[in-house]
Amino acid sequence: MAVLKQLGKYKVVEVIGKGAMGVVYKGYDPVLERHVALKTVRKELVDQDTAGAIIARFKNEALAAGRLTHPGIVGIYDYGETKQLAYIAMEFVQGRGLRDFLSRQERFGLQDVVSIMTQLLDALDYAHDHGVVHRDVKPANIIMTPSGKLKVADFGIARIDRSNLTQTGSIMGTPAYMSPEQYSGQQVDRRSDIFSCGVVLYELLTGVKPFEGPTQSIGYKICHEPHRNPSEVNPQGVPQVFDAILAKALAKAPGERYASAREFSRAIAKAFESFSGSPETTALLPTVIHRETQRPDTTFPPPGWEAEKLRGLE
């Protein structure tokens, strides 16, 4: 296959990722003078029986994310097709997938977890308010930039309020993160994303997923079996107050979950406030997600402050 040098108006700079049906390139837009990510699907690699549906879903990603303008969502700039492939031009984001952190067993402190979830839920709340349900929220679709800011990516199977691509009866998603209603092929709404966010929070807190095992058994567990309380899985790192939060987020029935991402986020903030004892800590700025150096366990008073006076004030 010839090396791709140009795609529409975009100059191809380098390959940054490969998948079963296409390649992701780093590209350059000479008109706006900025780098972009070019996500492609090669038509000859798509099964001819399902080609129409796959290309339609690829375009659905552009439609879903293209209607969203939010700092926590990867921006979509353009969609196009050639004889050989279909492509989406999107925001080029430098960072690491949250899955990469978890696969390397890099653990986050409680404040980092709250910051990540606050940003994730804020982005999804915006998407929900604009008629888009992601339906595939998972660490692999969450990008962390070096500054600690979060970007939600891959709206390929999203349900948009005018789309007929995700009708009742279709089962799509990633097994360990799918809601019970996704497994049963029912119509999904924002509360399905709430469930998936609950799985992400559980994994951030404990290092494991709430429902694990062979792929064929995960669906049954999600639909019928309770999860272990995260404070039991990680007693040293998870305050018990998060048990009730995750019990609600991971409820089997959608009506028993948080009604919105905003409500879920407020519950997390309130829990963190009650644990830390400081309301100011709920207004978190994005934390820098670097683990080259460990944070000290002890906080020392700044120079000029007497420890005894500080203890008295405390």
C-alpha positions in Angstrom: 0.0 0.0 0.0 1.4 3.4 -0.9 2.4 5.8 1.8 -0.4 8.3 2.4 0.8 11.9 2.1 -2.3 13.9 1.7 -5.9 13.5 2.9 -8.3 16.2 1.6 -6.7 19.5 2.5 -4.6 17.8 5.3 -1.0 16.9 5.0 -0.2 13.6 6.7 2.7 14.0 9.1 3.0 10.5 10.7 1.2 7.4 11.9 0.2 7.7 15.6 -2.0 4.6 15.9 -3.3 1.5 14.0 -6.5 -0.5 14.4 -8.2 -3.4 12.7 -10.0 -1.2 10.1 -7.9 1.8 9.8 -5.1 4.1 10.9 -4.9 7.3 12.9 -2.5 9.9 11.5 -1.1 13.1 12.8 -2.0 15.7 10.2 -1.5 19.4 9.5 -4.1 21.8 8.3 -2.2 24.4 6.1 -5.2 26.8 6.1 -5.6 27.2 9.8 -2.0 26.3 10.5 -2.6 23.7 13.2 -2.0 20.0 13.7 -5.0 17.6 13.7 -5.6 13.9 14.3 -6.9 12.1 11.2 -8.9 9.0 12.1 -9.5 6.7 9.1 -11.5 3.6 8.1 -10.2 1.8 5.0 -13.1 0.6 3.0 -11.3 -2.5 1.6 -10.7 -3.8 5.2 -14.4 -3.6 6.1 -16.6 -6.7 5.6 -18.8 -5.9 2.6 -21.9 -7.2 4.4 -21.5 -4.7 7.2 -19.6 -1.9 5.4 -22.6 0.4 5.2 -23.4 0.1 8.9 -19.7 0.6 9.9 -19.2 3.7 7.7 -22.6 5.0 9.0 -21.4 4.6 12.6 -18.1 6.2 11.7 -20.0 9.2 10.4 -22.2 9.1 13.5 -19.1 9.7 15.6 -18.5 12.9 13.6 -22.1 13.9 13.9 -22.3 13.2 17.7 -19.0 14.8 18.8 -19.2 17.5 16.1 -22.2 19.1 17.7 -20.3 19.4 21.0 -18.0 22.2 21.9 -16.6 21.6 25.4 -13.0 21.8 26.7 -13.4 18.2 28.1 -14.4 16.7 24.8 -12.1 16.1 21.8 -13.2 18.5 19.1 -14.3 17.4 15.7 -13.4 19.6 12.7 -14.3 17.8 9.5 -15.6 14.6 7.9 -14.7 13.3 4.5 -14.5 10.3 2.2 -12.4 9.2 -0.7 -12.7 6.0 -2.8 -10.4 4.2 -0.4 -11.4 5.5 3.0 -13.5 7.6 5.2 -11.9 10.0 7.7 -12.5 12.4 10.6 -10.3 15.3 11.3 -10.3 16.1 15.0 -8.4 17.9 17.7 -4.9 16.7 18.2 -4.5 16.0 21.9 -1.1 15.2 23.5 -1.6 12.9 26.5 -2.0 9.4 27.7 -5.2 7.3 27.9 -6.4 6.6 31.4 -6.3 2.9 30.5 -2.5 3.2 30.1 -2.2 4.5 33.7 -4.4 1.7 35.0 -2.6 -1.0 33.0 0.7 0.1 34.4 -0.9 -0.1 37.9 -0.3 3.6 38.5 -2.6 4.6 41.3 -4.2 7.9 41.9 -4.7 9.7 45.2 -8.2 10.5 46.3 -7.9 14.1 45.2 -6.8 13.1 41.8 -9.7 10.7 41.5 -12.2 13.4 42.4 -10.6 15.8 39.9 -10.8 13.2 37.1 -14.4 12.3 37.9 -15.4 16.0 38.2 -14.0 16.7 34.7 -15.5 13.5 33.2 -19.0 14.1 34.6 -18.9 17.8 33.6 -18.1 16.8 30.0 -20.8 14.1 29.9 -23.4 16.4 31.5 -22.8 18.9 28.6 -23.1 16.1 26.0 -26.3 14.8 27.6 -27.8 18.3 27.7 -27.1 18.5 23.9 -28.8 15.2 23.2 -25.8 12.9 23.0 -25.3 9.7 25.1 -21.8 8.4 24.8 -22.6 4.7 25.4 -18.9 3.6 25.6 -17.4 5.5 28.6 -14.3 3.7 29.7 -10.6 4.5 30.6 -9.5 3.9 27.0 -11.7 6.7 25.8 -10.5 9.2 28.4 -7.3 11.1 27.6 -5.2 12.8 30.3 -3.0 15.7 29.2 0.3 16.4 31.0 -1.4 19.3 32.9 -4.1 17.0 34.3 -6.9 18.1 32.1 -9.2 15.4 30.7 -10.6 14.9 27.2 -13.4 12.4 26.4 -13.0 10.7 23.0 -14.6 8.2 20.7 -18.3 8.9 20.2 -18.5 6.1 17.6 -21.5 4.3 19.1 -23.0 7.4 20.7 -26.8 7.8 20.6 -27.9 11.2 19.3 -31.4 12.4 19.7 -32.1 12.3 15.9 -30.2 9.1 15.1 -31.8 5.8 14.1 -28.5 3.9 14.3 -28.9 2.7 17.9 -32.4 1.4 18.1 -33.8 -0.9 20.8 -32.4 -4.4 20.5 -28.9 -3.5 19.5 -26.1 -4.5 22.0 -23.0 -2.4 21.7 -20.3 -1.3 24.1 -17.4 -2.6 26.1 -18.4 -5.6 28.3 -17.1 -4.6 31.7 -18.4 -1.0 31.4 -21.8 -1.6 29.9 -25.0 -1.0 31.8 -27.6 -3.7 32.5 -30.0 -2.0 30.0 -27.2 -2.1 27.3 -26.8 -5.9 27.9 -30.6 -6.4 27.6 -30.8 -4.4 24.4 -33.1 -1.8 25.8 -33.2 1.9 24.9 -30.5 3.8 26.8 -30.4 7.3 28.1 -27.9 9.4 30.1 -28.2 7.0 33.1 -26.4 4.4 31.1 -23.4 6.7 31.0 -23.8 7.2 34.7 -23.4 3.4 35.3 -20.3 3.4 33.1 -18.8 6.3 35.0 -19.5 4.4 38.2 -17.4 1.5 36.9 -14.6 4.0 36.0 -14.8 5.5 39.5 -14.7 2.1 41.1 -11.6 1.1 39.1 -9.8 4.4 39.9 -10.5 3.9 43.7 -9.6 0.2 43.9 -7.5 -0.8 40.9 -10.0 -3.4 39.8 -13.4 -3.4 38.0 -16.6 -4.1 40.0 -17.5 -6.9 37.7 -14.8 -9.2 36.4 -14.4 -12.6 34.9 -14.7 -14.3 31.5 -16.5 -12.1 28.9 -19.5 -14.4 28.8 -20.1 -14.1 32.6 -19.6 -10.4 33.0 -23.0 -9.6 31.5 -24.8 -11.8 34.0 -22.9 -10.3 36.9 -23.7 -6.8 35.8 -27.4 -7.6 35.5 -27.8 -9.8 38.5 -25.0 -9.8 41.0 -24.0 -7.1 43.6 -20.5 -5.6 43.6 -18.2 -5.6 46.6 -18.0 -2.3 48.4 -14.9 -0.4 47.3 -13.9 0.2 50.9 -13.7 -3.5 51.4 -11.5 -3.9 48.3 -9.2 -1.1 49.3 -9.7 -0.3 53.0 -6.7 2.0 53.2 -7.5 4.2 50.2 -11.3 4.4 50.0 -13.4 6.1 52.6 -16.7 4.2 53.4 -18.7 7.2 52.3 -17.9 6.2 48.7 -19.7 2.8 49.2 -23.1 4.5 49.1 -22.2 6.7 46.1 -21.2 3.7 44.0 -24.2 1.6 45.2 -26.3 4.3 43.6 -24.3 4.8 40.5 -24.1 1.1 39.8 -27.7 0.3 40.6 -29.2 -2.3 38.3 -32.3 -0.2 37.6 -31.7 3.1 35.8 -34.4 4.8 38.0 -32.3 4.1 41.1 -29.2 5.8 39.8 -28.3 9.4 39.8 -30.6 11.3 37.5 -27.8 13.3 35.9 -24.0 13.5 35.7 -24.2 16.8 37.5 -26.0 15.1 40.5 -23.4 12.3 40.5 -20.5 14.9 40.5 -22.1 16.8 43.4 -22.3 13.6 45.4 -18.6 12.9 44.9 -17.7 16.4 45.8 -19.8 16.3 49.0 -18.3 12.9 50.0 -14.7 14.2 49.5 -15.6 17.4 51.5 -17.0 15.3 54.3 -13.8 13.2 54.3 -11.3 16.0 54.0 -13.1 18.4 56.2 -12.5 21.3 53.9 -15.2 22.7 51.6 -12.5 24.5 49.6 -11.1 21.1 48.4 -14.2 20.4 46.4 -13.4 23.2 43.9 -10.5 21.2 42.5 -8.3 22.4 39.7 -7.0 19.8 37.3 -4.1 18.1 39.0 -0.9 17.2 37.2 -1.0 13.5 36.5 2.7 12.6 36.9 4.0 9.8 39.0 7.8 10.1 38.5 8.1 11.3 42.1 6.0 10.3 45.1 4.2 12.9 47.1 5.3 13.0 50.8 2.9 11.5 53.3 3.5 14.3 55.7 2.8 18.0 55.1 5.3 20.3 56.8 4.5 23.9 57.9 6.0 26.6 55.7 9.0 28.4 57.0 8.3 30.9 59.8 5.2 29.1 61.1 5.4 27.5 64.5 4.1 23.9 64.6 2.5 24.4 68.1 0.5 27.4 66.9 -0.6 25.5 63.8 -1.8 22.6 66.0 -3.8 25.1 68.2 -5.4 26.7 65.1 -6.3 23.2 63.8 
